[in-house]
Amino acid sequence: MKYLVLLVVVVVVLWLARGRRPLSPGERANGGSAAPKQETMVACAHCGLHLPRNEALPGRGGLFCGEAHRAAFEKAHPSA
């Protein structure tokens, strides 16, 4: 029984230690609260889906979530 309790204590200590990570230099300078990097979100011109700008496909009518929506939009709006 005492070995089971010891095993549980060791597992809990390892689990807690694994969750902690050293602070980066930027986090140390800000007191441990470095803001996460924000990505610009854009909406697909065809369906309105929001996605990161670096994943969007540019087209004649704006930005699109995929090739199929870019083609569908350009087919529906030939003068755009």
PyMOL commands that set and color helices and strands:
alter all, ss='L'
color gray80, all
select helices_A, chain A and resi 2-19+25-29+53-55+67-76
alter helices_A, ss='H'
color red, helices_A
select strands_A, chain A and resi 41-43+50-52+57-59+62-64
alter strands_A, ss='S'
color yellow, strands_A
deselect
rebuild
show_as cartoon
